[in-house]
Structures are given as structure tokens and as C-alpha cells.
Amino acid sequence: MNGMPISSMLRRRPLVLLVGALLSFGGTRALASPVPVAQFNWTQQQKLFLENPMVGDLAAQAIGLSGDVIIVGAEEADLKGSRSGVAQVFVRAGGSFAPTQTLSPDDGQPDDYFGHAVDVDGDIAIISASSDDDNGLNKGSAYVYARSGGVYTMQQKLLPPPATLGSYAATVAISGTTILLGGEGSGGFVYTQSGSTWSLQQKIAPADHVTTHFGNAVDVSGDTAILAAFADPTMSVDGGSAYLYVRSGATWTEQQKVFPSDPTVGQNFGYSVAIDGDTAVVGAIGDSEKGTWAGAAYVFVRNGVTWSQQQKLVASDAQERAQFGWGVAVQGDRVLIGTPTMKTAVTQPGSAYVFERSGGVWTEANKLTASDAVAVENRFGWSCRLDGDTAVVGAPSDAEKGGSSGAAYVFAMEMGGSGGMGGSGGMGGAGGAGGAGGMGGAGGMGGAGGMGGAGGMGGAGGAGGAGGMGGAGGAPSTEESGCGCRMAGAERGGGAAWLLVLGGVILAGSQRRARSRSLVRRGDGSTF
């Protein structure tokens, strides 16, 4: 393939009214069928490559996403020697992403693995060099980059404190002026910003002194952090656990340690984690409920100061060794989960799943795949990110530009579709509310000039305009134009609200930047 945008859309659900009570038992698997409030489909928009891709780069084994910026890590790129690593910056303009800058530290060395973990929030990016030797053999480091005038420059290099055990920056997270670094066995390191300087605020260690891979996956959302120990033997051998911490003033304290409701040997609960406000998601790639190493993800919610398991998520087409939960992302009532070893009849391209929450119950809404994924092991789903109406899924073994050169796939959220909400024969039928060409149909809501499309709600050809909500066969959005239905008022990377009006019914909600962290394995299968 030539990297041009491709459409990939699965699973559509219509608008349904919520009637009756939803049942849940013990905070685990909900028995009642969840009912969606509105239908969102995800359409593949672009496939992104490094500017100078090479065999074995493993691009997109780590991804950062914030608003109109994507940063793709390629830890095995050879710009400054074998496996020195790079990170590629992509910026969206005119509806599509284009490469604008290749990041590589001035002091980069062979085998530093720069780009092993990546995160970005607004104008600040954090990128790890997981095997940097500056403060100890293969201890690692992290580089903070600040953007000004559209250009990222290195602001500071973070190094492990003396006598740090284990790795230092195998995983990274940023939320506003707080950076959290994690490393297996070394715990967590919290840094805060003052002006242009980042200072260590606190080293985080578990109160029960568990050191079995503690810190292998981390995330932070405001004053709450989650750190995992995916081989914690407390409940079972290699069962795993996750720790929630809260900050008061400048001090972090452990709020709760959580386990799955159904712990089993080798579950690896905590292989990946993500948190957004009062919702946390924990991946368990070794869960075997649906088959050996089929995987699962667990959602926890906070009420006051207590975290409780809300639901266990598994793929509807779960299969052995798919490792569902390898990467996770959460944003409000939406979760994205990667399954990089999901198989087809003859290949192992991988996939990712979108789950939506309604009334406290999560339902699988979409399955994302790369329509050009024909390689035996593309590893699509290795990394995943959500932000607003954009999802990015990494496939580090993609071979279009050479074996395991890697690629990142960009998906945009759209409303409805054929047979979906307001599509042909959908809500209102032809000529009805959002009939042919109506909301979500060809040229419907989000079409060129449609509600929230180009020109936004009330922009040129806004709601009810040419091809707008209720229009008849207006011009549809092009694949390059980004999401065909950007939620009115939504600001990527922020916490803005969206508002959708359907006749006399108003649907409202909010969206925040998604969080996603997972342990990453190198191409040879080793972990660190």
C-alpha cells in the first residue's frame, strides 16, 4: 500500500432510548444488556510512517497523542547508531497529519532506545531512552521537550537518582505540570514543573514492599496516579496488581491496591494501565477465561476514596493467545483496548476494540483493524491512544516500508452510517429525520459543512445546510478531512463539552484526553 487513507469501519449501533434498569452484580460482569445513547463509528483516515523508515525501526511501538499532535516512538531506529532511537512528530493541518520534526537527543548513543515510551500533553512531550547509561548501566533516562512556535526543543533531561534499583523510565506519563516515570522494580518517580524546570517531587514505592515488577506500567490524571506490578504474587503466581495513589499538597499517598475479582495464575493483571479522573483500566494479557492468554481488561471506578471493579471486558470474538489488554486507553465513557496478536484464518495482524459505557455498563461498540494488514505478524494494537474524536493504533511490525519498520494508523470518530443512526433506512427513514443524506448518511451530519464538520456547527453550510443535518444527499466528508462529525464545542486535549440536538431531544456529554500506558517488549521478545 502507498499509505493513503483507507476506510475501515465495523460494528454499527443505532440510537436507542434507555429504558428500564441496568443490573450489575458484585461490581464485576454486568448481566443486563447495555443500551447505547448514540452511535459512533470509527473510520481509518491515515497510515503514518517515519520520514526515513528503515527495516527494524519498530515505529509506533509507543505513541503519544494530544490534540493535533501525534508523536511516534521508534526505539530501534539507527539515526545515531544502532538502536539509538528517534521520535517522529506529526501535526494535523487541513484534516490530515504530516511529519514536521524528528526528535533525537544531542547526546544520543547506540543502544539508548530513545522512543521506547512516549507521552505528550499540550506543548510538553516526555520521551524515554530506556537503556541510557548516564547514571548507571541501562538504567535509562527521560527527555522533556517543550514546543514553541510549532517546534519542539529539549527542555531537560531527567536522570535516575543515585542507587536506583531496576529500570528508571521504561514507561512515562504526563498530566499538565506533572510527569510520572516508572520502571520495573524501581517504582515511580514524580516530577513537577516550575517555570522551565522539572524537579523530583517524590519517589513512589508500595507500602507492602512488593517489588515484583512494580512500576512496569504507570499513568497519571491530575492528582491521581496508577502504578502496576504485573507479576505481583499476592493473589496468585504472576497474578499482578495495581496501586492507586493520590496527591495532597506535594505528597503522594497510597489510596488503594486493587486486584481482579477472579485472580488466576499467570494473569499478568497490570500489564497495561490507564486512568482518567475516577475511571481506571487495567490490562491482564494472561487472563484465560476465553482461552489461554486470550486476555482481558478490568475497569475500576472511584466513589469517594474507594475504588471498586465495575466490569471485566473481553473481546466478543476472543481467541487464545490474542493478548487482549496489551495496550489500553480511557477517555470518559470510552475505552480502547489493543490486541496485537489477534489472528485471522491465516495471518496474525492484530486488532483494537472500542467499548462505550452507558448507565455504568460497558459494551463493545467497534472493532478496529488495518484493512491493509496482510503480514503474518503486523502487531496492530500494540499501542493505542484516544483524544477527542481521534484514535491512533500502533503496528510496529508493519512491513510496508521494510520488515518491522512499523506504522501508526489514525482513526476518526463519525456518527451513524449506512443503516445506522439516520443512515439510509435508519432513524426517520428516507425523507424522515436524517433520512437519505441525513444525519450520518452520505453528506449527512458531519459531511462537508455539516454539523460540526468543516466550518463547525453553524459554520458554512452548518446544521441543516448543504449536506447538513437533515439535508438530502449533500457532499460527504472526504477521508482526508478528519472526523466526519466533530462534536460541537469539543476541544481536543481539554475537557470541553459536546452538545447534540435531535429534534426535541438533547444529548450532552464531555470528553477528556485519554490515557494509555503499557509495558513494551522489544522485537526479540525481551522485556525491561
PyMOL commands that set and color helices and strands:
alter all, ss='L'
color gray80, all
select helices_A, chain A and resi 479-481
alter helices_A, ss='H'
color red, helices_A
select strands_A, chain A and resi 40-48+62-66+69-74+86-93+96-103+114-121+124-129+141-148+151-158+171-175+178-183+187-194+197-204+214-221+224-229+241-248+251-258+269-276+279-284+296-303+306-313+327-331+334-339+348-358+361-368+377-380+383-387+390-395+407-415+497-502+505-510+517-518
alter strands_A, ss='S'
color yellow, strands_A
deselect
rebuild
show_as cartoon
